Amino acid sequence: MDIQERLKIIKRNTEEITTEEELIELLKTKKVPSVYLGTAVTGRPHVAYFLWVLKLADFLKAGFKVKLLLADLHGALDNTPWELLEKRYEYYSQVIPAMFSAIGADLKNFEIVRGSTFQKNGKYFYDVLWMSTLASVHDCKKAGSEVVKQNDNPKLAGLIYPIMQALDEEYLDVDVQYGGVDQRKILMFAREYLPKLNYRRRVEVMTPIIPGLIGEKMSASNEDSKIDLLDDEKTIQKKLNKAYCPEGIVDANGVLSFIKYVLMTIKKDNGQEFLIERPEKWGGNLSYKRYEELEKDFIEKKVHPMDVKQALAKEISTLLEPIRKVMKGKERLIKEAYP
């Protein structure tokens, strides 16, 4: 696979790369570059996580070493109770690999790293203190504003969070950090402050945020906005039936966004089509190879939102079936992690 093919895979479904020129140079000069994504062990993972699972799978296809940081200490900094960290880490460490298996990813160059395994060492803590003498309260608060829960009287933890995330790039020894576009301020913070500690800037890759089922960001803390990885088909159908998906409207439409960035990506990779089953009296079945074709028909009101929702419910249930199997019999862990 040449550089242009690898670049095309990496750029798929991305919103921003800082900078693409640096990424191309990396592909030219390093045989096996490395990338990481960090996810704090906070709320229960939901179907929007498939967006970054698919993107990490793209990095694997493009010849990268991929590291998934399960950031337990970051979870504590973002209001996860300390006594739940161990169980939440355990839950994430089982359910996330099942997501990769569900999409058929090749995990030969994939590694899961627990944040506290290196974030508690002396040199790391020294660098946290060093960076804290350089970064202002304003810069730290701004960096974490879209990621860390904040209020009128924010805790110090939220200011430490971006400092640690910046240093993770160095201590994980990676060339690229990948995250959602909601992470942009933290990623730019890392590019600004790592060189002040004599560490190199990394390439930052960002993908869009999938709107939730109620028209806002899909959130683990809002049950109405998301589909849990362990939801059964009946529950999925019920949630989708209530989802924001007005006829002919694409903006803030979480149903269509999930189809675009997740479902149709999986379908394309497997050479499959998205089938919408309808009675003959309503025009019969529809089949789509490309998302753009579906969006066009939706805008022109040739396909009804309820038909799209019912078809998507079946697809999501099929996607989640292997995850449900992996987690079957682990109800005690789930209850302890999310009491």
C-alpha positions in Angstrom: 0.0 0.0 0.0 1.5 3.3 -1.1 1.5 6.5 0.9 -1.5 8.0 -0.9 -3.6 4.9 -0.2 -2.6 5.0 3.4 -3.4 8.7 3.6 -6.8 8.1 2.1 -7.7 5.5 4.7 -6.6 7.7 7.5 -8.5 10.7 6.2 -11.8 8.8 5.8 -14.5 10.4 7.9 -12.1 12.9 9.5 -13.0 16.5 10.1 -9.5 18.0 10.8 -5.9 16.9 10.7 -3.2 19.1 12.3 -1.3 19.0 10.1 -1.7 16.9 7.0 1.7 17.9 5.8 3.2 16.5 9.0 1.2 13.3 8.6 2.5 12.8 5.1 6.1 13.4 6.2 5.5 10.8 9.0 4.2 8.2 6.5 7.3 8.9 4.3 9.9 8.6 7.1 8.6 6.0 9.5 7.8 2.4 8.5 5.4 1.7 11.4 4.2 4.9 12.9 2.0 4.8 16.1 -1.2 6.4 17.1 -3.3 6.5 20.3 -6.8 7.3 21.4 -7.6 7.9 25.0 -11.0 7.2 26.6 -11.6 8.0 30.2 -13.4 5.2 32.1 -16.5 7.2 32.9 -20.0 6.5 31.6 -21.1 3.2 29.9 -19.8 3.0 26.3 -22.5 3.4 23.7 -22.8 2.9 19.9 -21.2 6.2 19.0 -17.9 4.7 20.2 -18.0 2.7 17.0 -16.9 5.9 15.1 -13.5 5.9 16.8 -13.3 2.1 16.8 -13.7 2.2 13.0 -11.1 5.0 12.7 -8.6 3.0 14.8 -9.2 0.1 12.6 -8.4 2.4 9.6 -5.1 3.2 11.3 -4.4 -0.5 11.6 -5.1 -1.0 7.9 -2.8 1.9 7.1 0.1 0.1 8.9 0.1 1.9 12.3 0.7 0.5 15.7 -2.5 1.4 17.6 -2.6 2.1 21.3 -5.9 2.5 23.1 -5.5 4.3 26.4 -8.1 3.3 29.0 -7.6 6.4 31.1 -8.6 5.4 34.6 -7.1 8.4 36.4 -8.6 10.7 33.8 -11.9 9.1 34.7 -11.4 10.2 38.3 -10.5 13.7 37.2 -13.8 13.8 35.4 -15.9 12.9 38.4 -15.9 9.1 38.3 -15.9 8.0 42.0 -12.5 6.6 43.0 -14.1 3.5 44.4 -15.6 2.6 41.0 -12.4 3.1 38.9 -11.3 -0.6 39.1 -14.7 -2.0 38.0 -15.1 0.6 35.3 -11.7 -0.2 33.9 -12.5 -3.9 33.9 -15.8 -3.2 32.1 -14.1 -1.1 29.4 -11.3 -3.6 29.0 -13.8 -6.3 28.1 -16.5 -4.4 26.1 -14.2 -2.3 23.9 -12.2 -5.3 22.4 -15.6 -6.9 21.7 -16.4 -3.8 19.6 -13.3 -4.3 17.5 -14.2 -8.0 17.1 -17.8 -7.0 16.0 -16.4 -5.1 13.0 -13.8 -7.8 12.2 -10.7 -5.7 12.9 -7.3 -7.2 12.7 -5.8 -6.6 16.1 -2.2 -7.8 15.4 -0.8 -4.3 16.0 -3.3 -3.2 18.7 -2.5 -2.7 22.3 -4.6 -1.6 25.3 -2.7 0.5 27.9 -4.1 1.4 31.4 -3.3 5.0 32.2 -2.3 4.5 35.8 0.4 2.0 34.8 2.6 4.9 33.7 0.9 8.1 35.0 1.9 7.3 38.6 5.7 7.1 38.0 8.0 9.8 39.3 9.2 11.3 36.0 5.6 11.6 34.7 4.6 13.5 37.9 7.6 15.7 37.6 6.6 16.7 34.1 3.0 17.3 35.3 4.4 19.8 37.8 6.8 21.3 35.2 4.0 21.9 32.7 1.8 23.3 35.5 4.3 26.1 36.0 4.1 27.0 32.3 0.4 26.7 31.6 -2.1 29.3 32.9 -5.3 28.5 34.7 -7.1 30.2 31.7 -5.3 27.9 29.1 -6.0 24.7 31.1 -9.7 25.6 31.7 -10.1 26.5 28.0 -8.4 23.3 26.9 -10.7 21.1 28.9 -13.9 23.1 28.4 -15.6 20.7 25.9 -14.3 17.5 27.5 -14.2 17.9 31.3 -17.4 18.6 33.3 -17.1 22.1 34.5 -19.3 24.6 36.5 -19.0 28.0 38.1 -16.7 26.6 40.8 -14.6 24.1 38.8 -12.4 21.6 40.6 -8.6 21.6 40.2 -8.9 18.2 38.6 -10.3 19.7 35.5 -7.2 21.8 35.1 -4.8 18.9 35.5 -6.7 16.8 33.0 -5.3 18.6 29.8 -1.8 18.6 31.2 -1.9 14.9 31.7 -3.5 14.3 28.2 -0.7 16.3 26.6 2.0 14.3 28.4 0.3 11.0 27.5 1.5 11.6 23.9 5.1 11.6 25.1 4.9 8.7 27.6 3.0 6.5 25.2 5.7 7.2 22.6 3.3 7.8 19.8 3.4 9.9 16.6 -0.3 10.8 16.4 -3.1 11.4 18.8 -6.6 10.8 17.5 -9.9 12.0 19.1 -13.2 13.6 18.4 -13.4 17.2 17.3 -14.7 18.0 20.8 -11.1 17.3 21.9 -9.6 20.0 19.6 -8.7 22.5 22.3 -6.9 19.8 24.4 -5.0 18.6 21.3 -3.9 22.1 20.4 -2.9 22.6 24.0 -0.6 19.5 23.6 1.0 21.0 20.5 1.6 24.3 22.2 3.0 23.0 25.5 4.9 19.8 24.8 7.7 21.7 23.0 8.1 23.8 26.1 9.2 20.7 27.9 11.5 19.9 25.0 9.2 17.2 23.6 8.1 17.1 20.0 4.7 18.0 18.6 2.5 15.2 17.5 0.0 15.0 14.6 -3.6 15.5 15.8 -6.4 13.7 13.9 -10.0 14.5 14.6 -13.4 13.0 13.6 -16.9 14.6 13.8 -19.1 14.1 16.8 -22.3 12.0 16.1 -25.4 13.8 17.4 -27.4 11.9 19.9 -30.9 10.5 19.4 -32.4 13.8 20.8 -30.4 16.0 18.4 -27.5 16.8 20.8 -24.1 15.1 21.3 -24.6 11.4 22.1 -23.8 11.1 25.8 -23.3 8.3 28.2 -24.9 10.4 30.9 -28.2 10.9 29.0 -30.1 7.6 28.5 -32.4 9.2 26.0 -29.5 10.3 23.8 -27.8 7.0 23.2 -28.0 3.3 22.5 -26.1 1.2 25.0 -23.8 -1.6 23.7 -25.9 -4.1 25.7 -29.4 -2.9 24.6 -31.5 -5.6 23.0 -33.3 -5.1 19.7 -36.6 -4.2 21.4 -34.9 -1.5 23.4 -33.0 -0.3 20.4 -36.2 0.0 18.4 -38.0 1.8 21.2 -35.2 4.4 21.5 -35.0 4.9 17.8 -38.8 5.3 17.5 -38.5 8.4 19.8 -35.3 9.7 18.2 -35.1 13.1 16.5 -35.4 12.4 12.8 -37.8 14.9 11.2 -38.8 14.1 7.7 -36.5 15.7 5.1 -34.2 17.3 7.8 -30.5 16.2 8.0 -29.1 18.7 10.4 -28.6 17.5 14.0 -30.1 14.2 12.9 -28.4 11.5 15.0 -30.1 8.7 13.1 -28.6 9.7 9.7 -25.3 10.7 11.2 -24.9 7.2 12.7 -25.8 5.7 9.3 -23.3 7.9 7.6 -20.2 7.6 9.8 -20.7 4.1 11.2 -23.1 1.8 9.4 -22.3 2.8 5.8 -18.6 2.6 6.6 -19.0 -1.0 7.8 -21.2 -1.8 4.8 -18.7 -0.3 2.3 -15.8 -2.3 3.9 -17.8 -5.5 3.6 -19.1 -4.8 0.1 -22.7 -4.8 1.5 -25.7 -2.5 1.0 -28.1 -0.9 3.5 -31.5 -2.5 3.1 -34.7 -0.7 4.0 -37.7 -3.1 3.9 -41.1 -1.7 3.0 -44.4 -3.1 1.9 -45.1 -3.0 -1.8 -48.0 -0.6 -1.2 -45.4 1.9 0.0 -43.0 1.4 -2.9 -41.2 -1.8 -1.8 -37.7 -2.3 -0.5 -34.9 0.2 -1.0 -31.2 -0.6 -1.0 -28.3 1.8 -0.7 -24.6 1.4 -1.5 -23.7 5.0 -0.6 -24.9 7.2 2.2 -25.3 10.2 -0.2 -28.0 8.2 -2.1 -29.9 7.7 1.1 -29.6 11.3 2.2 -30.8 12.5 -1.2 -33.9 10.3 -1.0 -34.5 11.4 2.6 -34.3 15.1 1.8 -36.7 14.6 -1.1 -39.0 12.6 1.3 -38.9 9.5 -0.8 -38.1 7.5 2.3 -39.9 7.9 5.6 -38.0 8.4 8.9 -39.8 5.4 10.5 -38.7 3.1 7.7 -35.1 4.3 8.2 -35.4 3.8 12.0 -36.7 0.3 11.7 -34.0 -0.8 9.3 -31.3 0.8 11.5 -32.6 -0.9 14.6 -32.1 -4.3 12.9 -28.6 -3.3 11.8 -27.5 -2.1 15.2 -28.9 -5.1 17.0 -27.0 -7.4 14.6 -23.8 -5.3 15.2 -24.2 -5.5 19.0 -25.1 -9.2 19.1 -21.4 -10.5 19.6 -20.9 -7.8 22.3 -24.0 -9.0 24.2 -22.6 -12.5 24.0 -19.2 -11.5 25.4 -20.8 -9.7 28.3 -23.5 -12.4 29.0 -23.0 -13.7 32.5 -21.2 -10.6 33.7 -24.1 -8.8 35.1 -22.4 -8.6 38.5 -19.5 -6.6 37.0 -21.9 -4.3 35.2 -23.8 -3.7 38.3 -20.7 -3.0 40.3 -19.2 -0.7 37.7 -22.5 1.2 37.2 -24.5 0.9 40.4 
